[in-house]
Amino acid sequence: MDAQTPLFPSAYDVKAPKGAEGWEALYPYYLTFQPDLRAREDAKFWFCDSQHWPNPFKPFDAVTVEFAVRCLGQYNTRHYLVPPANGVDYRIHNGYCYMSPIAVAPEKIEGRIPQFLERAGYYFQNWEQLLDNWHRKVKANIAEMEALEFHKLPEVVPIEWITEGRGVDPHLDLMANYDAAIQLLYKTWQYHFEFLNLGYAAYLDFFGFMKGQFPSIPDQAIAKMVQGVDSDLFRPDDEIKKLARLAIELGVDDALVSGSVAAALAAVAARPKGQIWVDAWEAAQDPWFNFTSGNGFYSTDKYWIDHLDIPMGYLRDYILRARAGETIERPTAKLVAERDRITDEYEAMMEAEDAEAFRAKLGLARVVFPYVENHNFYIEHWSMCVFWKQMRGLSRLLMEEGFWPTEDGMFYLTRQEVRDALFDYGNAWATGGDWIGPSYWPAEIARRRGIIDALSTQAPLPALNTPPKVITEPFTIMLWGITSEAIQNWVSTDDQSDELQGMAASPGLVEGIARVVRSPDQLGEIQQGEILVTQVTAPSWAPVFGKIKATVTDIGGMMSHAAIVCREYGLPAVTGTGNGSSRITTGQRIRVDGNTGKVTLLD
């Protein structure tokens, strides 16, 4: 590979699929590759973050990548001054998100170290107190978002507004509440990263220490020493398991295994002890059913609280398995025993001084790293559930007023255009004239819908331009699984080989039948004992992890959600195969070696 021959094409040379021409106008100017900046943009290596954003963005949905990646950067660059890493540059191309980490200039790294130690050190030393405060802040933010109301404008303002001398109209509240929703979302993502990068930093510090002590130590062994057992991210799944056990204990399980949700609940309530179970079902919903089968980044994500058939489906599966004598709970005791065994073995091989440093670094990592998974429930699930519910309600209001014909119409507007549409709504209401939106937006939304549909027909390239000869940036490797070896897998054209190589993310060796899943809607197709093969998993897929033997993903590193969840469930996992979900077909027999990162096609 030479400087004149990029390993991957330039964004400027990758054409849009037929029917998606002009897609750039759907997004703000700062999210797309600008023609006059080609020399600068082509000098960077960009990778597609389909781990978090696997589908093309509707214009409004792009707010999630804007706020998330921007807030990620602020903590590295402006808050904690992480010595080697600033934020991550990001662009949308052909509807997908591409990222390029921004390194700190080598001559500035040393000067940032004292500031990082002071700032991050304060958080590490006061972690529990600050984390308690974080939970209060996040829950208050959720409550404030939940309290927002969007009402249709009345024919006339109430007489009381006249007699009270209010001097304003209800459109002011409508605009203010929309602005508040966007600002509360922005604050949500500020809170998201307040602790997250520090959790990774503590793990990386421990990881580096262990590699220094034992250069050949497997990455999995280090991860196992740090992993937690109890996580709020697993609570929704744990609640469903408890409800399954309770149904069997109360003798109402047979009333739950068939029929609609409403019919099943009515049948249970009619039983002598049925109300006890119904009360437990309702109690579990707040907050644990604010949980999506997606990842929280899209307006189309389905949440348990709005689609009770999703948790009911998991409940029925757990009831059947529990009746059959299966252990449906996670093997927490086994995980703790294995964690302690590995920890003791490595500590016993150290000198006394090194062992003391080992205990200190491991102790810190075990305190702070659980946030890496725990935060996910409060932000991506609970907070985003409330936000999308409010935005869907606003979209429905404007649909009913004739601005667009379908409930999802608003999401084909940018967040700034929504504000314009709301002003149009209030403007004509105030003048007594006609809205412009109902004559403009239906055709424009149809045009944009066609563009998004066209973008969805073409998978994104995994990367753009030429990567560094060796990938060394630790966050890129650990979270996204982007290594020099992974990049070679991306460009490999040997589709005749019966082996795939990825990252050894969770140990174990199994053989079984593959089930290729391309969306959360297909999770119900998974059969007991199959191997899940997918582009990327979401944390909310945890209920199916009790049914499968192993997981294979196209994307993700050692600390991706797929890797962490598999380790928590004691399942083998190979992540970052690049094209596993394309090479493997449902029904094919495969072997997954989570110890080496190798997947073998046996059929």
C-alpha positions in Angstrom: 0.0 0.0 0.0 1.4 3.4 -1.0 0.4 7.0 -0.4 -1.0 7.3 -3.9 -3.2 4.2 -3.7 -5.8 4.4 -0.9 -6.9 1.1 0.6 -10.5 2.3 0.6 -12.1 4.9 -1.8 -12.6 8.5 -1.0 -16.1 9.6 0.1 -16.0 12.0 -2.9 -15.8 9.1 -5.3 -18.5 6.9 -3.7 -21.7 7.5 -5.5 -25.2 7.4 -4.0 -27.4 4.4 -5.1 -30.0 5.1 -7.8 -32.9 7.1 -6.4 -30.9 8.7 -3.6 -29.4 11.5 -5.6 -29.3 14.8 -3.6 -29.3 13.0 -0.2 -26.8 15.5 1.1 -29.5 18.2 1.4 -31.3 16.1 4.1 -28.6 16.9 6.7 -26.9 20.0 8.1 -23.9 21.2 6.1 -21.5 20.3 8.8 -22.5 16.6 8.7 -21.5 16.0 5.1 -18.2 16.0 3.2 -17.8 19.4 1.7 -16.3 19.5 -1.8 -13.9 22.4 -1.1 -12.4 20.4 1.9 -11.6 17.3 -0.1 -7.8 17.5 0.4 -8.2 17.8 4.2 -10.9 15.1 4.5 -9.1 12.6 2.2 -6.0 12.9 4.5 -8.0 11.2 7.3 -9.0 7.6 7.8 -12.8 7.2 8.3 -14.5 4.1 9.5 -18.3 3.4 9.4 -19.8 3.3 12.9 -22.5 0.8 12.0 -22.1 -0.6 15.5 -24.2 2.3 16.9 -25.9 3.4 13.7 -26.5 0.4 11.4 -29.2 2.1 9.3 -29.4 5.3 7.2 -30.6 8.3 9.2 -33.9 10.0 8.6 -33.1 13.7 8.9 -34.5 14.2 12.4 -32.9 11.0 13.7 -29.4 12.4 12.9 -29.8 14.5 16.1 -28.6 11.3 18.0 -25.2 11.2 16.2 -24.8 14.9 16.5 -25.4 15.1 20.2 -23.7 11.8 21.1 -20.4 12.2 19.2 -20.1 15.9 20.0 -20.6 15.2 23.8 -18.1 12.3 23.6 -15.5 14.8 22.3 -16.1 17.5 24.9 -15.1 15.2 27.8 -11.8 14.0 26.2 -10.9 17.4 24.8 -12.2 20.1 27.2 -13.2 18.5 30.5 -10.7 15.8 31.4 -8.0 16.4 28.8 -7.3 12.8 28.0 -3.6 12.9 27.2 -3.5 11.0 23.8 -7.0 11.5 22.6 -9.3 14.3 21.7 -12.8 13.7 20.3 -14.0 11.9 17.1 -14.7 13.8 13.9 -17.9 12.5 12.2 -19.7 12.8 8.9 -22.7 11.3 7.3 -22.2 9.8 3.8 -24.9 8.0 1.9 -27.0 8.1 5.1 -24.4 6.4 7.3 -22.1 7.7 10.0 -18.3 7.7 9.4 -15.9 8.5 12.2 -12.2 9.7 12.4 -10.6 9.9 15.8 -8.7 13.1 16.5 -5.3 12.5 18.2 -3.5 14.9 20.4 -0.3 16.3 18.9 2.6 14.3 20.4 4.3 17.4 21.8 1.1 18.3 23.8 0.5 14.9 25.4 2.9 15.4 28.3 1.5 18.8 29.2 -2.0 17.3 29.5 -1.1 14.5 31.9 -1.1 16.7 35.1 -4.4 18.2 34.2 -5.9 14.8 33.4 -4.7 13.4 36.7 -6.2 16.3 38.6 -9.6 16.3 36.8 -10.1 12.6 36.3 -8.5 11.9 39.7 -11.2 13.9 41.4 -13.9 11.8 39.8 -12.0 8.5 40.7 -11.6 9.6 44.3 -15.2 10.7 44.7 -16.8 8.2 42.3 -19.7 6.9 44.5 -20.8 10.4 45.6 -20.6 11.8 42.1 -22.4 8.8 40.6 -25.3 9.2 43.1 -25.6 12.8 42.0 -25.5 11.6 38.3 -28.5 9.3 38.9 -30.4 12.2 40.5 -29.6 14.5 37.6 -30.6 11.9 35.0 -33.8 11.0 36.6 -34.7 14.7 37.0 -34.0 15.2 33.4 -36.2 12.3 32.4 -39.0 13.6 34.6 -38.7 17.1 33.1 -38.9 15.6 29.6 -41.9 13.4 30.6 -43.7 16.5 31.9 -43.6 18.3 28.5 -47.0 18.7 26.8 -47.9 19.3 23.2 -51.5 20.5 22.5 -53.3 21.6 19.4 -53.9 25.3 19.2 -57.4 26.2 20.3 -60.0 28.1 18.2 -59.7 31.0 20.7 -57.7 31.4 23.9 -59.7 30.8 27.1 -61.4 33.8 28.6 -59.3 33.3 31.7 -56.2 34.2 29.7 -57.9 37.6 29.0 -59.0 38.2 32.5 -55.7 37.2 34.0 -53.9 39.5 31.6 -51.5 36.8 30.4 -50.5 38.7 27.3 -49.2 35.6 25.4 -50.7 32.8 23.4 -50.5 29.0 23.7 -48.2 28.8 20.6 -45.5 30.2 22.8 -45.7 27.1 25.0 -45.7 24.8 22.0 -42.5 26.3 20.7 -40.9 26.5 24.1 -41.7 22.8 24.9 -40.2 21.7 21.6 -37.1 23.7 22.3 -37.0 22.3 25.8 -37.2 18.7 24.5 -34.2 19.3 22.2 -32.2 20.9 25.0 -33.1 18.1 27.4 -31.9 15.6 24.8 -28.7 17.6 24.5 -28.3 17.5 28.3 -29.0 13.7 28.3 -26.0 13.1 26.1 -23.9 15.5 28.2 -24.7 13.3 31.2 -24.1 10.2 29.2 -20.4 10.9 28.7 -19.7 12.5 32.1 -18.5 9.1 33.4 -18.2 6.9 30.4 -14.8 7.8 29.1 -13.4 7.6 32.6 -14.7 4.0 32.9 -12.9 3.1 29.8 -9.8 5.0 30.9 -9.6 3.0 34.2 -10.0 -0.2 32.3 -7.3 0.8 29.8 -4.9 1.7 32.6 -5.4 -1.7 34.2 -5.2 -3.4 30.7 -1.9 -1.7 30.0 -0.5 -2.6 33.5 -1.4 -6.3 32.9 0.1 -6.4 29.4 3.3 -4.9 30.9 3.4 -7.6 33.6 2.4 -10.5 31.3 2.8 -9.6 27.6 1.1 -12.8 26.5 -1.9 -12.6 28.8 -5.1 -13.0 26.8 -7.3 -9.9 26.5 -10.2 -12.0 27.7 -8.5 -12.8 31.0 -8.1 -9.1 31.7 -11.7 -8.4 30.8 -12.9 -11.2 33.1 -11.0 -9.8 36.1 -12.9 -6.5 35.7 -16.3 -7.6 34.7 -19.2 -7.1 37.0 -22.1 -9.4 37.6 -25.1 -7.2 38.5 -25.9 -4.5 36.0 -29.0 -2.3 35.7 -28.8 -3.0 32.0 -29.8 -6.6 32.7 -32.7 -5.6 35.1 -35.4 -5.7 32.4 -34.5 -9.2 31.5 -34.1 -10.2 35.1 -37.6 -8.8 35.9 -39.1 -10.9 33.1 -37.4 -14.0 34.6 -38.7 -13.2 38.0 -42.2 -12.8 36.6 -41.9 -16.2 34.9 -40.9 -17.9 38.2 -43.7 -16.0 40.0 -46.3 -17.1 37.5 -45.4 -20.8 38.0 -45.3 -20.4 41.8 -48.8 -18.9 41.8 -50.1 -21.4 39.3 -51.2 -18.8 36.7 -48.5 -19.7 34.1 -50.9 -21.6 31.9 -53.1 -18.5 31.5 -50.1 -16.5 30.1 -48.7 -18.7 27.4 -51.1 -17.8 24.7 -53.5 -15.2 23.4 -53.1 -11.4 23.2 -51.5 -9.5 26.0 -54.8 -8.1 27.1 -56.5 -11.5 27.0 -53.7 -13.1 29.0 -53.7 -10.4 31.7 -57.5 -10.7 32.0 -57.2 -14.5 32.3 -54.6 -14.2 35.0 -56.5 -11.5 36.9 -59.5 -13.9 37.1 -57.5 -16.5 38.9 -57.6 -16.6 42.8 -54.0 -15.4 43.1 -53.8 -13.7 39.7 -54.0 -10.1 40.9 -50.7 -10.7 42.8 -49.0 -11.5 39.5 -50.7 -8.7 37.6 -49.5 -6.2 40.3 -46.0 -7.5 39.9 -46.2 -7.2 36.1 -47.4 -3.6 36.4 -44.8 -2.7 39.1 -42.0 -4.0 36.8 -42.9 -1.6 34.0 -41.7 1.5 35.8 -38.9 2.0 34.9 -37.7 -1.4 33.5 -40.1 -1.5 30.5 -38.6 1.7 29.2 -36.4 -0.6 27.2 -36.0 -0.8 23.5 -35.6 -3.8 21.2 -33.3 -1.5 19.1 -30.6 0.7 20.5 -32.3 4.0 21.2 -30.8 5.9 18.3 -33.8 5.8 15.9 -37.3 7.1 15.9 -38.5 3.7 14.7 -37.2 1.8 17.8 -39.9 -0.1 19.6 -40.1 0.1 23.4 -41.5 -2.5 25.7 -43.7 0.0 27.5 -45.5 0.8 24.2 -45.3 -2.8 22.8 -46.1 -5.1 25.7 -46.2 -8.1 23.3 -42.3 -7.9 23.2 -41.8 -8.6 27.0 -44.8 -10.9 27.0 -43.1 -13.0 24.2 -39.9 -13.3 26.3 -42.0 -14.1 29.4 -43.7 -17.0 27.6 -40.4 -18.4 26.5 -39.0 -18.3 30.0 -42.1 -20.0 31.4 -41.8 -22.9 29.0 -38.1 -23.2 29.7 -38.5 -23.0 33.4 -41.3 -25.6 33.3 -38.9 -27.9 31.5 -36.4 -27.6 34.4 -34.0 -25.2 32.7 -32.0 -22.7 34.7 -33.1 -19.4 33.2 -31.1 -17.1 35.4 -27.6 -15.9 34.4 -24.8 -18.0 35.9 -23.6 -15.3 38.2 -22.0 -17.5 40.8 -20.0 -19.3 38.1 -18.9 -15.9 36.7 -17.8 -14.7 40.1 -15.8 -17.9 40.8 -14.1 -17.7 37.4 -13.3 -14.0 37.9 -11.8 -14.6 41.4 -9.8 -17.7 40.1 -8.2 -15.7 37.3 -7.5 -12.8 39.6 -5.8 -14.9 42.3 -3.7 -16.8 39.7 -2.2 -13.7 38.2 -1.7 -11.9 41.5 0.2 -14.9 42.9 2.7 -14.6 40.0 3.6 -11.0 40.9 6.2 -9.5 43.2 4.9 -7.8 46.3 5.2 -4.3 45.0 3.6 -5.1 41.7 0.8 -7.0 43.5 0.0 -3.9 45.5 -0.2 -1.8 42.3 -2.3 -4.6 40.7 -4.8 -4.5 43.6 -5.1 -0.7 43.4 -5.7 -0.6 39.6 -8.0 -3.6 39.6 -10.0 -2.1 42.5 -10.5 1.2 40.7 -11.4 -0.6 37.4 -14.0 -2.7 39.2 -15.5 0.4 40.9 -15.8 2.6 37.7 -16.1 0.2 34.8 -19.6 -1.1 35.6 -20.9 2.4 34.5 -19.9 1.4 31.0 -22.9 -0.9 30.9 -25.2 0.6 33.6 -25.5 4.0 32.0 -27.0 2.3 28.9 -30.3 1.7 30.6 -30.7 5.2 31.9 -29.7 7.0 28.6 -30.2 4.9 25.5 -33.2 3.2 26.9 -35.2 5.1 29.5 -34.2 8.7 28.4 -34.5 8.0 24.7 -37.8 6.1 25.3 -39.3 9.3 26.8 -37.8 11.5 24.1 -39.1 9.5 21.2 -42.5 9.1 22.8 -42.8 12.9 23.0 -41.6 13.4 19.5 -43.9 10.8 18.1 -46.8 12.6 19.9 -45.8 15.9 18.3 -45.5 14.3 14.9 -49.0 12.9 15.3 -50.4 16.3 16.3 -49.1 17.9 13.1 -50.3 14.9 11.1 -53.8 15.4 12.5 -53.6 19.1 11.6 -52.9 18.1 8.0 -49.1 18.8 7.8 -48.3 15.2 6.6 -50.3 12.0 6.0 -48.4 9.6 8.3 -47.5 9.5 11.9 -43.8 9.3 11.2 -43.8 12.4 8.8 -41.9 14.7 11.2 -38.8 12.5 11.2 -38.2 13.3 7.6 -37.6 16.9 8.7 -34.4 18.2 10.4 -34.8 19.4 13.9 -34.5 23.0 12.6 -37.2 22.4 10.0 -39.5 21.1 12.7 -39.2 24.4 14.4 -40.1 26.1 11.1 -43.1 23.9 10.7 -44.3 24.7 14.2 -43.9 28.4 13.5 -45.9 28.0 10.3 -48.6 26.2 12.4 -48.8 29.1 14.9 -48.4 31.8 12.3 -51.5 31.0 10.2 -53.4 30.3 13.5 -52.6 33.8 14.6 -53.4 35.5 11.3 -56.5 33.5 10.6 -55.0 32.5 7.3 -54.0 29.1 5.8 -51.0 27.0 6.8 -48.3 26.5 4.1 -47.1 23.2 5.5 -50.0 21.0 4.4 -49.4 22.0 0.7 -45.6 21.7 1.0 -44.6 18.9 3.3 -46.5 15.8 2.0 -44.8 15.8 -1.4 -41.4 16.8 0.1 -41.6 14.0 2.8 -42.5 11.5 0.1 -39.5 12.6 -1.9 -37.2 12.3 1.1 -38.7 8.9 2.1 -37.8 7.7 -1.4 -34.2 8.8 -0.8 -33.9 7.1 2.6 -35.4 3.9 1.1 -32.9 4.1 -1.8 -30.0 4.6 0.7 -31.1 1.5 2.6 -30.6 -0.7 -0.5 -26.8 -0.2 -0.4 -24.6 -1.4 2.5 -22.1 1.2 3.6 -18.4 0.7 2.9 -16.6 -0.2 6.1 -14.0 2.6 5.7 -12.8 5.5 3.6 -9.3 6.4 2.5 -6.1 4.9 3.9 -5.8 3.6 7.4 -2.7 4.0 9.5 -0.2 1.1 9.0 -0.9 0.0 12.5 -4.0 0.9 14.5 -2.9 1.8 18.0 -5.6 4.1 19.4 -7.0 2.1 22.3 -10.6 3.3 22.2 -10.9 2.4 18.5 -9.6 -1.1 19.1 -11.5 -1.8 22.4 -14.9 -0.5 21.5 -15.2 -0.7 17.7 -12.8 -3.7 17.2 -10.9 -1.8 14.5 -7.5 -3.4 14.3 -5.0 -3.7 11.5 -6.1 -7.3 11.2 -9.8 -6.4 11.0 -9.1 -3.9 8.2 -7.4 -6.7 6.2 -10.5 -8.8 6.7 -12.6 -6.0 5.3 -10.6 -5.9 2.1 -10.2 -9.6 1.7 -11.9 -11.0 -1.4 -11.5 -14.7 -0.5 -15.2 -15.7 -0.1 -14.3 -19.3 -0.9 -12.6 -19.9 2.5 -14.4 -21.8 5.1 -13.0 -19.7 7.9 -13.7 -16.2 9.2 -11.4 -14.4 11.6 -12.6 -11.9 14.2 -11.9 -10.8 17.7 -11.9 -13.4 20.5 -14.4 -11.6 22.6 -15.7 -14.3 25.0 -14.2 -17.7 25.5 -15.5 -21.1 24.6 -15.8 -23.5 21.7 -19.2 -24.7 20.3 -20.7 -26.0 17.1 -24.3 -25.4 16.1 -26.8 -24.2 13.6 -26.6 -20.5 12.6 -29.4 -18.1 12.8 -28.7 -14.9 10.8 -30.7 -11.9 12.3 -30.8 -8.6 10.5 -33.2 -6.7 12.7 -34.8 -6.9 16.2 -38.1 -7.9 14.6 -36.4 -11.3 13.7 -35.4 -12.1 17.3 -38.6 -14.3 17.7 -37.3 -16.6 15.0 -34.3 -17.7 17.1 -34.6 -21.4 18.2 -33.1 -22.9 21.3 -29.4 -23.9 20.9 -28.8 -21.9 17.7 -25.8 -19.6 17.1 -26.7 -15.9 16.7 -25.1 -14.3 13.6 -25.7 -10.6 13.1 -24.2 -7.4 12.0 -24.3 -6.0 15.5 -26.2 -6.8 18.7 -28.0 -4.4 21.0 -27.9 -4.7 24.8 -31.7 -5.2 24.8 -31.2 -8.6 23.0 -30.2 -10.1 26.4 -33.4 -12.2 26.7 -32.4 -14.3 23.7 -28.9 -14.9 25.1 -30.4 -17.6 27.3 -31.4 -19.5 24.2 -28.3 -19.3 22.0 -25.0 -21.2 22.1 -22.8 -18.3 20.9 -22.7 -15.1 19.0 -20.9 -13.9 15.8 -21.0 -10.3 14.8 -19.6 -8.2 11.9 -18.7 -5.3 14.1 -17.4 -4.7 17.6 -14.4 -5.0 19.9 -13.5 -6.5 23.3 -15.7 -4.0 25.1 -18.6 -3.9 22.6 -22.0 -4.8 24.0 -22.0 -8.1 22.3 -18.7 -9.1 23.9 -19.7 -7.9 27.4 -23.2 -9.5 27.4 -21.7 -12.8 26.1 -19.2 -12.8 28.9 -22.0 -12.1 31.4 -23.9 -15.1 30.1 -20.9 -17.3 29.8 -21.3 -17.7 26.0 -18.6 -17.8 23.3 -18.4 -14.8 21.1 -16.4 -13.7 18.0 -16.9 -10.0 17.1 -15.6 -7.9 14.3 -15.6 -10.6 11.6 -16.3 -7.9 9.0 -18.8 -9.9 6.9 -19.9 -12.9 8.9 -23.6 -12.1 8.5 -23.1 -12.0 4.7 -21.0 -15.2 4.5 -23.1 -17.3 6.8 -26.6 -18.3 6.1 -29.4 -19.4 8.4 -29.4 -23.2 8.9 -25.7 -23.5 8.1 -23.6 -25.5 10.7 -20.7 -23.5 12.0 -18.0 -23.7 14.7 -17.4 -20.7 16.9 -14.1 -20.5 18.8 -14.3 -17.6 21.2 -10.8 -18.4 22.4 -9.1 -17.7 19.1 -11.6 -15.5 17.3 -12.1 -18.1 14.5 -15.4 -19.1 12.9 -15.5 -22.2 10.7 -18.2 -23.0 8.2 -18.8 -26.7 8.5 -21.4 -27.1 5.8 
